[in-house]
Amino acid sequence: MHPVSAAILTSPLGDLWAEATDLGLTRLSFGVPANAEPTAHSPLLDALSHQLDEYWAGRLRSFNLPLDLRGSPFRQKVWQSLLTIPWGRTRSYLEQATLLGDPAAIRAVAAANGKNPVAIVVPCHRVVGSDGSLTGYAGGLERKRALLELEGWRPHGQGALEL
């Protein structure tokens, strides 16, 4: 196992907890664990903080950070597919499962999305219900809505933006 760096980052949606190894970012989650102990800043976590600042300001549409995602091969495949959803766009769980080659795996895909360890950077917030509704998000639906609205999303029937 590689050494872990950890930091608390502030955001407009509340504090974020970030962890990284020398291979890449392993965790970005809303809220700070009770036993959290930040370490000295690492260059990777400093880069994450800077890129998040640019994202919140609307100037960054794609993160450029190494990732060290840990999970089963299926979860890895699902998380990698999230990285293909462009800024300002959404995809349904069914569309994601279909693109992964198995529309019947919709529930497994949704469960894997729910285990995404790197919020925002691995954009599981861009996955919505087949009818365009906001469903499931570990950070809470209000945060999901705020992230999507930052990216130009409008609720179904309110003139979704084509970016």
CYANA upper distance limits for C-alpha pairs under 8 A (distance plus 0.5 A):
  2 HIS  CA     21 THR  CA      6.12
  2 HIS  CA     22 ASP  CA      6.96
  2 HIS  CA     23 LEU  CA      8.29
  3 PRO  CA     21 THR  CA      6.05
  3 PRO  CA     22 ASP  CA      7.35
  4 VAL  CA     19 GLU  CA      6.91
  4 VAL  CA     20 ALA  CA      5.91
  4 VAL  CA     21 THR  CA      5.19
  4 VAL  CA     22 ASP  CA      8.04
  5 SER  CA     19 GLU  CA      5.98
  5 SER  CA     20 ALA  CA      5.67
  5 SER  CA     21 THR  CA      6.77
  5 SER  CA     38 PRO  CA      7.89
  5 SER  CA     39 THR  CA      6.19
  5 SER  CA     40 ALA  CA      7.72
  5 SER  CA     41 HIS  CA      7.63
  5 SER  CA     42 SER  CA      6.97
  5 SER  CA     45 LEU  CA      8.26
  6 ALA  CA     17 TRP  CA      7.86
  6 ALA  CA     18 ALA  CA      5.99
  6 ALA  CA     19 GLU  CA      4.84
  6 ALA  CA     20 ALA  CA      6.99
  6 ALA  CA     37 GLU  CA      7.73
  6 ALA  CA     38 PRO  CA      5.33
  6 ALA  CA     39 THR  CA      5.80
  6 ALA  CA     40 ALA  CA      8.24
  6 ALA  CA     41 HIS  CA      7.99
  6 ALA  CA     45 LEU  CA      8.19
  7 ALA  CA     17 TRP  CA      6.55
  7 ALA  CA     18 ALA  CA      5.79
  7 ALA  CA     19 GLU  CA      7.13
  7 ALA  CA     37 GLU  CA      8.36
  7 ALA  CA     38 PRO  CA      5.18
  7 ALA  CA     39 THR  CA      6.90
  7 ALA  CA     40 ALA  CA      8.47
  7 ALA  CA     41 HIS  CA      7.50
  7 ALA  CA     45 LEU  CA      7.71
  8 ILE  CA     15 ASP  CA      7.06
  8 ILE  CA     16 LEU  CA      6.19
  8 ILE  CA     17 TRP  CA      5.39
  8 ILE  CA     18 ALA  CA      6.85
  8 ILE  CA     32 VAL  CA      7.60
  8 ILE  CA     38 PRO  CA      7.14
  9 LEU  CA     15 ASP  CA      6.18
  9 LEU  CA     16 LEU  CA      5.51
  9 LEU  CA     17 TRP  CA      6.88
  9 LEU  CA     18 ALA  CA      7.76
  9 LEU  CA     49 SER  CA      7.31
 10 THR  CA     14 GLY  CA      6.68
 10 THR  CA     15 ASP  CA      5.06
 10 THR  CA     16 LEU  CA      6.61
 11 SER  CA     15 ASP  CA      6.29
 11 SER  CA     16 LEU  CA      7.48
 11 SER  CA     56 TRP  CA      8.38
 12 PRO  CA     56 TRP  CA      8.12
 13 LEU  CA    143 ARG  CA      7.10
 14 GLY  CA     30 PHE  CA      7.38
 14 GLY  CA     31 GLY  CA      7.47
 15 ASP  CA     30 PHE  CA      6.63
 15 ASP  CA     31 GLY  CA      5.89
 15 ASP  CA     32 VAL  CA      7.27
 16 LEU  CA     28 LEU  CA      6.97
 16 LEU  CA     29 SER  CA      5.93
 16 LEU  CA     30 PHE  CA      5.09
 16 LEU  CA     31 GLY  CA      5.87
 16 LEU  CA     32 VAL  CA      6.91
 17 TRP  CA     27 ARG  CA      7.83
 17 TRP  CA     28 LEU  CA      6.01
 17 TRP  CA     29 SER  CA      5.77
 17 TRP  CA     30 PHE  CA      6.83
 17 TRP  CA     31 GLY  CA      6.74
 17 TRP  CA     32 VAL  CA      5.78
 17 TRP  CA     33 PRO  CA      8.12
 18 ALA  CA     25 LEU  CA      8.18
 18 ALA  CA     26 THR  CA      8.18
 18 ALA  CA     27 ARG  CA      5.78
 18 ALA  CA     28 LEU  CA      4.97
 18 ALA  CA     29 SER  CA      7.22
 18 ALA  CA     45 LEU  CA      7.84
 19 GLU  CA     25 LEU  CA      6.64
 19 GLU  CA     26 THR  CA      6.06
 19 GLU  CA     27 ARG  CA      5.44
 19 GLU  CA     28 LEU  CA      7.19
 19 GLU  CA     45 LEU  CA      8.19
 20 ALA  CA     24 GLY  CA      6.00
 20 ALA  CA     25 LEU  CA      4.72
 20 ALA  CA     26 THR  CA      5.54
 20 ALA  CA     27 ARG  CA      7.31
 20 ALA  CA     44 LEU  CA      7.83
 20 ALA  CA     45 LEU  CA      7.63
 20 ALA  CA     68 ASP  CA      8.10
 21 THR  CA     25 LEU  CA      6.96
 21 THR  CA     26 THR  CA      7.42
 21 THR  CA     68 ASP  CA      7.77
 23 LEU  CA     66 PRO  CA      7.40
 23 LEU  CA     67 LEU  CA      7.48
 23 LEU  CA     68 ASP  CA      6.30
 24 GLY  CA     44 LEU  CA      7.83
 24 GLY  CA     65 LEU  CA      7.72
 24 GLY  CA     66 PRO  CA      5.05
 24 GLY  CA     67 LEU  CA      4.74
 24 GLY  CA     68 ASP  CA      5.07
 25 LEU  CA     44 LEU  CA      8.01
 25 LEU  CA     45 LEU  CA      8.39
 25 LEU  CA     65 LEU  CA      7.84
 25 LEU  CA     66 PRO  CA      6.73
 25 LEU  CA     67 LEU  CA      5.09
 25 LEU  CA     68 ASP  CA      5.87
 25 LEU  CA     69 LEU  CA      7.84
 25 LEU  CA    118 VAL  CA      8.15
 26 THR  CA     67 LEU  CA      6.86
 26 THR  CA     68 ASP  CA      5.56
 26 THR  CA     69 LEU  CA      5.94
 26 THR  CA     70 ARG  CA      7.83
 26 THR  CA    117 PRO  CA      7.28
 26 THR  CA    118 VAL  CA      7.14
 27 ARG  CA    117 PRO  CA      5.54
 27 ARG  CA    118 VAL  CA      5.27
 27 ARG  CA    119 ALA  CA      8.18
 28 LEU  CA    117 PRO  CA      6.85
 28 LEU  CA    118 VAL  CA      4.91
 28 LEU  CA    119 ALA  CA      5.85
 28 LEU  CA    120 ILE  CA      8.29
 29 SER  CA    117 PRO  CA      7.52
 29 SER  CA    118 VAL  CA      6.93
 29 SER  CA    119 ALA  CA      6.19
 29 SER  CA    139 GLY  CA      7.98
 30 PHE  CA    119 ALA  CA      8.34
 30 PHE  CA    139 GLY  CA      6.33
 32 VAL  CA     36 ALA  CA      7.03
 41 HIS  CA     45 LEU  CA      6.95
 41 HIS  CA     46 ASP  CA      7.07
 42 SER  CA     46 ASP  CA      6.62
 43 PRO  CA     47 ALA  CA      6.60
 44 LEU  CA     48 LEU  CA      6.66
 44 LEU  CA     65 LEU  CA      8.08
 45 LEU  CA     49 SER  CA      6.61
 46 ASP  CA     50 HIS  CA      6.78
 47 ALA  CA     51 GLN  CA      6.58
 47 ALA  CA     65 LEU  CA      8.26
 48 LEU  CA     52 LEU  CA      6.50
 48 LEU  CA     65 LEU  CA      7.71
 49 SER  CA     53 ASP  CA      6.74
 50 HIS  CA     54 GLU  CA      6.92
 51 GLN  CA     55 TYR  CA      6.62
 51 GLN  CA     60 LEU  CA      7.52
 51 GLN  CA     63 PHE  CA      7.26
 52 LEU  CA     56 TRP  CA      6.60
 53 ASP  CA     57 ALA  CA      6.77
 54 GLU  CA     58 GLY  CA      6.82
 54 GLU  CA     59 ARG  CA      5.69
 54 GLU  CA     60 LEU  CA      5.71
 55 TYR  CA     59 ARG  CA      6.20
 55 TYR  CA     60 LEU  CA      4.98
 55 TYR  CA     61 ARG  CA      7.15
 56 TRP  CA     60 LEU  CA      8.44
 56 TRP  CA    150 LEU  CA      8.06
 58 GLY  CA    150 LEU  CA      7.56
 58 GLY  CA    151 GLU  CA      8.10
 61 ARG  CA     87 TRP  CA      6.15
 62 SER  CA     87 TRP  CA      7.57
 63 PHE  CA    121 VAL  CA      6.70
 69 LEU  CA     76 GLN  CA      7.74
 69 LEU  CA    117 PRO  CA      7.85
 70 ARG  CA     76 GLN  CA      7.87
 71 GLY  CA     75 ARG  CA      6.24
 71 GLY  CA     76 GLN  CA      6.50
 72 SER  CA     76 GLN  CA      6.64
 73 PRO  CA     77 LYS  CA      6.72
 74 PHE  CA     78 VAL  CA      6.80
 74 PHE  CA    112 ALA  CA      8.45
 75 ARG  CA     79 TRP  CA      6.53
 75 ARG  CA    109 VAL  CA      8.48
 75 ARG  CA    112 ALA  CA      5.87
 75 ARG  CA    113 ASN  CA      8.31
 76 GLN  CA     80 GLN  CA      6.55
 77 LYS  CA     81 SER  CA      6.79
 77 LYS  CA    100 LEU  CA      8.44
 78 VAL  CA     82 LEU  CA      7.07
 78 VAL  CA    100 LEU  CA      8.04
 78 VAL  CA    109 VAL  CA      6.98
 78 VAL  CA    112 ALA  CA      7.11
 78 VAL  CA    113 ASN  CA      7.46
 79 TRP  CA     83 LEU  CA      7.39
 79 TRP  CA    112 ALA  CA      8.11
 79 TRP  CA    113 ASN  CA      7.34
 79 TRP  CA    116 ASN  CA      7.18
 79 TRP  CA    122 VAL  CA      7.41
 80 GLN  CA     84 THR  CA      7.76
 81 SER  CA     85 ILE  CA      7.90
 81 SER  CA     96 GLN  CA      7.94
 81 SER  CA    100 LEU  CA      8.11
 82 LEU  CA    122 VAL  CA      6.67
 82 LEU  CA    123 PRO  CA      6.35
 82 LEU  CA    124 CYS  CA      6.58
 83 LEU  CA    122 VAL  CA      6.25
 83 LEU  CA    123 PRO  CA      7.00
 85 ILE  CA     89 ARG  CA      7.13
 85 ILE  CA     90 THR  CA      7.35
 85 ILE  CA     91 ARG  CA      7.63
 85 ILE  CA    123 PRO  CA      7.99
 85 ILE  CA    126 ARG  CA      7.66
 86 PRO  CA     90 THR  CA      8.31
 87 TRP  CA    151 GLU  CA      6.80
 88 GLY  CA    148 LEU  CA      7.48
 88 GLY  CA    151 GLU  CA      5.06
 88 GLY  CA    152 GLY  CA      6.03
 88 GLY  CA    153 TRP  CA      6.63
 88 GLY  CA    162 GLU  CA      8.31
 88 GLY  CA    163 LEU  CA      6.72
 89 ARG  CA    126 ARG  CA      7.21
 89 ARG  CA    151 GLU  CA      8.46
 89 ARG  CA    153 TRP  CA      7.76
 89 ARG  CA    162 GLU  CA      8.44
 89 ARG  CA    163 LEU  CA      8.15
 90 THR  CA    126 ARG  CA      5.14
 90 THR  CA    127 VAL  CA      6.08
 90 THR  CA    128 VAL  CA      7.13
 91 ARG  CA     95 GLU  CA      6.63
 91 ARG  CA     96 GLN  CA      7.06
 91 ARG  CA    126 ARG  CA      6.85
 91 ARG  CA    127 VAL  CA      5.45
 91 ARG  CA    128 VAL  CA      6.66
 92 SER  CA     96 GLN  CA      6.70
 92 SER  CA    127 VAL  CA      5.78
 92 SER  CA    128 VAL  CA      5.29
 92 SER  CA    129 GLY  CA      5.76
 92 SER  CA    130 SER  CA      5.60
 92 SER  CA    132 GLY  CA      7.81
 93 TYR  CA     97 ALA  CA      6.64
 93 TYR  CA    106 ILE  CA      6.53
 93 TYR  CA    109 VAL  CA      7.47
 93 TYR  CA    110 ALA  CA      6.79
 93 TYR  CA    127 VAL  CA      6.65
 93 TYR  CA    128 VAL  CA      6.93
 93 TYR  CA    129 GLY  CA      6.82
 93 TYR  CA    130 SER  CA      7.40
 94 LEU  CA     98 THR  CA      6.52
 94 LEU  CA    103 PRO  CA      6.57
 94 LEU  CA    106 ILE  CA      6.05
 94 LEU  CA    130 SER  CA      7.24
 95 GLU  CA     99 LEU  CA      6.57
 95 GLU  CA    103 PRO  CA      8.08
 96 GLN  CA    100 LEU  CA      6.74
 96 GLN  CA    106 ILE  CA      8.34
 96 GLN  CA    109 VAL  CA      8.02
 97 ALA  CA    101 GLY  CA      6.94
 97 ALA  CA    102 ASP  CA      6.00
 97 ALA  CA    103 PRO  CA      5.34
 97 ALA  CA    104 ALA  CA      7.82
 97 ALA  CA    105 ALA  CA      6.41
 97 ALA  CA    106 ILE  CA      5.81
 97 ALA  CA    109 VAL  CA      6.64
 98 THR  CA    102 ASP  CA      5.69
 98 THR  CA    103 PRO  CA      4.85
 99 LEU  CA    103 PRO  CA      8.47
102 ASP  CA    106 ILE  CA      8.28
105 ALA  CA    109 VAL  CA      6.56
106 ILE  CA    110 ALA  CA      6.64
107 ARG  CA    111 ALA  CA      6.62
108 ALA  CA    112 ALA  CA      6.64
109 VAL  CA    113 ASN  CA      6.64
110 ALA  CA    114 GLY  CA      6.78
111 ALA  CA    115 LYS  CA      7.09
112 ALA  CA    116 ASN  CA      7.10
113 ASN  CA    124 CYS  CA      6.58
114 GLY  CA    124 CYS  CA      8.41
114 GLY  CA    136 GLY  CA      8.04
114 GLY  CA    137 TYR  CA      7.24
114 GLY  CA    138 ALA  CA      6.87
116 ASN  CA    122 VAL  CA      7.97
116 ASN  CA    124 CYS  CA      7.72
118 VAL  CA    122 VAL  CA      6.12
119 ALA  CA    123 PRO  CA      6.88
119 ALA  CA    124 CYS  CA      7.49
119 ALA  CA    125 HIS  CA      8.33
120 ILE  CA    124 CYS  CA      7.68
120 ILE  CA    125 HIS  CA      7.52
120 ILE  CA    147 LEU  CA      8.46
123 PRO  CA    127 VAL  CA      8.50
124 CYS  CA    137 TYR  CA      8.32
125 HIS  CA    137 TYR  CA      7.19
125 HIS  CA    144 LYS  CA      5.95
125 HIS  CA    147 LEU  CA      7.66
125 HIS  CA    148 LEU  CA      7.62
126 ARG  CA    148 LEU  CA      7.37
128 VAL  CA    132 GLY  CA      6.17
128 VAL  CA    133 SER  CA      6.34
128 VAL  CA    134 LEU  CA      5.75
128 VAL  CA    135 THR  CA      6.36
129 GLY  CA    133 SER  CA      5.52
129 GLY  CA    134 LEU  CA      6.70
129 GLY  CA    135 THR  CA      6.49
132 GLY  CA    155 PRO  CA      8.21
132 GLY  CA    156 HIS  CA      6.41
133 SER  CA    155 PRO  CA      8.19
133 SER  CA    156 HIS  CA      7.61
134 LEU  CA    141 LEU  CA      7.42
134 LEU  CA    144 LYS  CA      8.23
134 LEU  CA    145 ARG  CA      7.94
135 THR  CA    141 LEU  CA      7.64
136 GLY  CA    140 GLY  CA      7.86
136 GLY  CA    141 LEU  CA      7.22
137 TYR  CA    141 LEU  CA      6.34
137 TYR  CA    144 LYS  CA      6.98
139 GLY  CA    143 ARG  CA      6.61
139 GLY  CA    144 LYS  CA      7.57
140 GLY  CA    144 LYS  CA      6.90
141 LEU  CA    145 ARG  CA      6.54
142 GLU  CA    146 ALA  CA      6.65
143 ARG  CA    147 LEU  CA      6.59
144 LYS  CA    148 LEU  CA      6.70
145 ARG  CA    149 GLU  CA      6.50
146 ALA  CA    150 LEU  CA      6.57
147 LEU  CA    151 GLU  CA      6.99
148 LEU  CA    152 GLY  CA      6.94
148 LEU  CA    153 TRP  CA      5.68
148 LEU  CA    154 ARG  CA      8.37
149 GLU  CA    153 TRP  CA      5.24
149 GLU  CA    154 ARG  CA      6.92
152 GLY  CA    160 ALA  CA      8.40
152 GLY  CA    161 LEU  CA      6.73
152 GLY  CA    163 LEU  CA      8.15
153 TRP  CA    160 ALA  CA      6.43
153 TRP  CA    161 LEU  CA      6.71
154 ARG  CA    158 GLN  CA      6.39
154 ARG  CA    159 GLY  CA      6.89
154 ARG  CA    160 ALA  CA      5.32
154 ARG  CA    161 LEU  CA      7.32
155 PRO  CA    159 GLY  CA      8.23
155 PRO  CA    160 ALA  CA      7.40
156 HIS  CA    160 ALA  CA      7.31
